[in-house]
Amino acid sequence: MKPFDNDGEAVARRHARQAFVAAATALAVLFMGNNLPSALYGVFRAAFGYSSLTQTLLYAAAVAVIVPGLLVFGPLSDVIGRRALILAALISFGVGDVLFVMADGTTWLFAARVAQGLGVACGSAAGVAALSDSAVGVVSDQVRAQRVAALTATVCMTGGLALGPLLAGILAQYAPAPRELSFLVHLALVAIAFIAALRLPGKTTTTAGHWHPTLLRVPESIRQTFALVAASGFLSWSVFGMFSALIPSFFSDLFDTKNLALTAAALALMIATSALAQLGAHRLRALTAQLVGLAALAVGLALLVVATATRNPVIAVLAMVGSGMGHGLIFVGEMTEITVATPAEERGAVISVVHLINFSGLGGPGIGVGFLSLSYGLLAATRFAALVIAVLCVLLIPFVIRAANKSNRRETHRRGMNLTNTDTQPVCVQNRRVWLFDKGDRETSMNGRTCGCAD
């Protein structure tokens, strides 16, 4: 029976690895498509003649669908399984790509962004949850598996967000059909991800019995942690949304360049730095990552303000790097904390609430900058928003320090209790009484008497 069990376990682990890869691919393609239009808003603006406010509204149109959509589709993945929603998300993005290709006015652009928003709402929480479900195929230890799942999710999402505008900028600058080609390329990637997602399992043993929309409910056991995570996540994604909506146009105005590949590269640099920061953040505790991330984000935003005054490209690059590092550390910190702390049967719903708050930050402040730009210009509006968010980051840092200190004291107390409980606790091992000592003591002693378990 043992070889059969081993064979069955090997097959299960192989299927889990395939599901893990499929979920990661879907997340990367979805978020790549979501940010791909950011590099092309200038092209569409020249073709259709809309304002900077309309540009921010185009970006926010997807967010307006994502926010309520997460309340519906996040918990739905806990009931019907992850595969159905991921496939629906990819189909929705395919529709969005077709609408962008056919666009001959702003109405088409808004319709395409709505389709993309629906795709993110369907697929983001389901994709992250699918990674969590299948991570045991990559790492056998449950805690490590969830950390790997959280890291993979953040890197796929952020990496996709970086590749999208970079690909679009390069194709629009150096290839034919600048408004259409990048969406056709993405449509092909959607087809590949769809075929891979067919390997995802349907319902799993962790699926809940009944579906109901998320009502912004978070398990009581993690609410204090969640509040802090949500605040830092909102600020980091506010910067991300503002940059995604405006940075290509911002850099075009700041340095008087029309090179789409160059202006898209500025946004891609910020997002790529975020992805790299996430790769290194797994060595940090979640609260430590948030603390360092808040400080880096504040510094990056301060440098952006200096760049608008000096028009110095080196300072602008440093601003992108600092902001990206801050976003990456904060994001991986919040996702790790929530993924590990949340029970599996509620993970999809709670992740939806996290994404709800993140995406609220992604769209709201950008619209504010768009309104300000109508009266004061894009540079001044961006400078003001950067200052406000930097100050809020600094104000949040003491709360993160307090939470980290509290967590350290709780961990020290727990370890002390464990050591106290194991100093003289007898444990039966092979019919002998073994006395457990402190972890630093490598020896155990037996009293030579059998315990009563054999009787």
ABEGO torsion letter per residue (X at the ends): XAAAAAAAAAAAAAAAAAAAAAAAAAAAAAAAAAAAAAAAAAAAAAAAGBBAAAAAAAAAAAAAAAAAAAAAAAAAAAAAEAAAAAAAAAAAAAAAAAAAAABABAAAAAAAAAAAAAAAAAAAAAAAAAAAAAAAAABABAAAAAAAAAAAAAAAAAAAAAAAAAAAAAAAAABBGAAAAAAAAAAAAAAAAAAAAAABBBBBAABBABBBBBAGBBBAAAAAAAAAAAAAAAAAAAAAAAAAAAAAAAAAAAAGBABAAAAAAAAAAAAAAAAAAAAAAAABBAAAAAAAAAAAAAAAAAAAAAAAAAGBAAAAAAAAAAAAAAAAAAAAAAAAAAAAABBAAAAAAAAAAAAAAAAAAAAAAAAAAAAAAAAAEAAAAAAAAAAAAAAAAAAAAAAAAAAAAAAAAAAAAAAAAAAAAAAABBBBBGGBBBBBBBAABABBBBAGBBBAAAX
